[in-house]
Amino acid sequence: MKPFAIAGIQMKVSAVHSNVEMMKLKLDITMNLYPWVEMVVFSELCAYGPLLHHAQELPGFFEQEMQEMAKKYGIWLLPGSIFEKKEGRIYNTASVINPQGEIVDRYSKMFPFYPYEVGVTGGNEFCVFDVPEVGRFGVSICYDMWFPETIRTLSVMGAEVILHPTLTGTIDREIELSIARAMASVNQCYLFDVNGLDTGGSGCSIICGPDGRVLYQAGSTEEIIPLELDISRVQRSRELGILRLGQPLKSFRDKMGDFSIYQKGTSLPYLDSLGPLIKPKKLDELAKLRQRESEFDPAPTPMGFKGL
């Protein structure tokens, strides 16, 4: 058994003022109540909320504050994410901090919630890091999980625990809970999904084991969620099968490369026919747009409606 204790902090997030001091207070409370915790995870955009005007450069004040807290308690810390200014663009970036207060890595969300997370650029690098004598961890943020290739890639890179800060306050949260279970099971890993409250989400954080079963699901109030995970369960699941049954990672390995849709240059006419990535419009407006499109160009373009 390789036990490792992680605490998720589901807290209220304000979009008006900084939440950094409250995060520090929650850390103080968590570590005084549960001094055996070795890693703490906050929700997506927890520090400053979901408004782009709070974007800042990294390294900066927020990271420094969180580095001090990680060092103070000798813990691994994933303090959610913030909007990062970088080379004229804005990214949704999470920092990984070790018990010495050092930045181990940063991960920028690959799939911003388009067409709603307007103005945010997606990252293009995966993030895995090792906790010595414990295991390998991967980082994913919110909407990334809806794209199974992201979690699968982290698993293929050896990640045994996926840390998944989330900001979901929309009516699809229930769907996300089922996706979390599915991602944990088909990748045979732990998935630690932490959502915020108020402008930071609707709660219902969920932690799943490598067989897809729910280890804990929070409600819609502030919670500290400390759990001791047995990381060795991941290896046993991957070697012997989920509940000694399916072995999806091995099966994927043995068929890898056989899926033509992933080959560069492959024609994908159906996906092209779906049109551009835009916010849904009223049906009558959409019909008029289609009519106008056909009048100017009877042949559909690869990206759908021209001029949108």
TAVEN-V390272 format. One record per residue. N is the residue number from 1. SS is DSSP state (A for helix, B for strand, O for the rest). PSI is psi in whole degrees, -180 to 180 (none if undefined). NEAR is the number of other ideal C-beta (glycine too) atoms within 12 Angstrom. Layout:
n={N N}
ss={SS SS}
psi={PSI PSI}
near={NEAR NEAR}
This chain:
n={1 2 3 4 5 6 7 8 9 10 11 12 13 14 15 16 17 18 19 20 21 22 23 24 25 26 27 28 29 30 31 32 33 34 35 36 37 38 39 40 41 42 43 44 45 46 47 48 49 50 51 52 53 54 55 56 57 58 59 60 61 62 63 64 65 66 67 68 69 70 71 72 73 74 75 76 77 78 79 80 81 82 83 84 85 86 87 88 89 90 91 92 93 94 95 96 97 98 99 100 101 102 103 104 105 106 107 108 109 110 111 112 113 114 115 116 117 118 119 120 121 122 123 124 125 126 127 128 129 130 131 132 133 134 135 136 137 138 139 140 141 142 143 144 145 146 147 148 149 150 151 152 153 154 155 156 157 158 159 160 161 162 163 164 165 166 167 168 169 170 171 172 173 174 175 176 177 178 179 180 181 182 183 184 185 186 187 188 189 190 191 192 193 194 195 196 197 198 199 200 201 202 203 204 205 206 207 208 209 210 211 212 213 214 215 216 217 218 219 220 221 222 223 224 225 226 227 228 229 230 231 232 233 234 235 236 237 238 239 240 241 242 243 244 245 246 247 248 249 250 251 252 253 254 255 256 257 258 259 260 261 262 263 264 265 266 267 268 269 270 271 272 273 274 275 276 277 278 279 280 281 282 283 284 285 286 287 288 289 290 291 292 293 294 295 296 297 298 299 300 301 302 303 304 305 306 307 308}
ss={O O B B B B B B B B O B B O O O O O O A A A A A A A A A A A A A A O O O O O B B B O O O O O O O O O O A A A O B O O O O A A A A A A A A A A A A A O O B B B O O O B B B B B O O B B B B B B B B B O O O O O B B B B B B O O O O O O O O O O O O O O O O O O O B B B B O O O B B B B B B B A A A A A O A A A A A A A A A O O O O B B B B B B O O O O O O A A A A A A A A A A A A A A O O O B B B B B B O B B O O O O O O O B B B O O O O O B B B B O O O O O B B B B B B B B O A A A A A A A A A O A A A O O O A A A A A A A A O O O O A A A O O O O O O A A A A O O O O O O O O O O A A A A A A A A A A A A A A O O O O B O O B O O O O}
psi={133 85 143 128 123 139 128 140 111 107 163 139 128 142 -5 -43 168 142 9 -45 -36 -36 -42 -40 -42 -37 -43 -46 -47 -48 -23 -35 -40 72 -11 -6 137 -12 143 137 130 175 167 135 30 -36 -40 0 -175 16 135 -24 -6 2 144 165 154 138 159 -167 -49 -48 -42 -42 -43 -34 -41 -39 -40 -43 -39 -42 -3 45 159 141 127 93 51 -140 168 164 124 129 127 117 45 5 169 130 158 102 135 141 139 122 134 175 -14 1 18 145 114 -39 165 144 128 127 126 -36 85 154 66 146 22 -35 60 140 -1 132 138 143 174 16 135 160 114 148 154 134 113 134 14 -62 -174 136 147 154 133 150 120 -107 -19 -38 -24 -10 98 -23 -30 -50 -37 -42 -45 -40 -41 -30 -1 3 130 -22 128 120 125 81 139 148 94 114 11 172 -1 12 -39 -37 -42 -37 -38 -35 -40 -45 -42 -44 -39 -41 -48 -19 0 58 166 145 118 96 118 117 159 -169 166 -125 -3 6 -176 19 -143 41 150 140 125 150 175 -4 7 -3 148 120 -35 140 124 168 -146 33 169 135 148 127 90 125 139 119 145 97 -26 -19 -30 -50 -42 -40 -44 -29 -39 -12 156 117 32 31 -108 147 70 -37 -41 -41 -39 -44 -43 -13 3 136 -6 1 106 -24 -19 -3 132 139 -5 131 131 68 -35 -47 -39 -31 -11 -12 179 166 94 162 141 145 170 147 -39 -36 -38 -40 -41 -40 -41 -41 -45 -37 -46 -31 -38 -29 92 -29 123 140 158 -32 9 -132 125 147 0 none}
near={13 23 19 33 29 44 42 45 47 45 44 31 44 25 25 15 16 23 35 32 20 29 38 31 19 39 37 21 23 35 29 16 17 26 16 20 33 35 45 47 54 53 51 48 49 53 47 38 35 40 25 24 14 30 29 25 20 31 20 25 19 38 33 22 28 42 30 23 35 34 21 21 31 20 37 42 46 49 47 50 53 49 39 34 23 22 11 11 20 31 35 47 44 49 44 37 39 27 25 18 24 21 29 28 26 31 42 34 43 33 27 34 32 21 17 21 31 16 22 35 26 27 29 14 19 31 36 30 33 22 30 16 12 27 34 30 43 41 48 51 52 47 31 43 45 28 23 24 23 37 44 30 29 39 38 25 25 25 40 39 49 51 53 51 47 52 48 43 30 20 9 21 28 16 17 35 30 22 34 44 31 28 40 43 34 31 44 42 47 52 52 49 48 53 48 48 34 27 26 40 38 29 34 35 49 41 39 39 34 42 30 30 22 24 30 29 28 35 16 21 17 27 30 30 39 31 35 24 39 24 35 22 31 38 21 22 34 32 16 20 19 30 17 11 14 21 23 30 34 19 17 24 15 11 12 14 11 12 12 11 15 15 11 8 8 13 13 16 12 11 15 15 15 15 25 23 20 19 16 13 17 10 10 10 16 19 14 15 24 22 14 16 23 17 11 15 16 11 9 19 18 18 19 23 27 20 14 19}
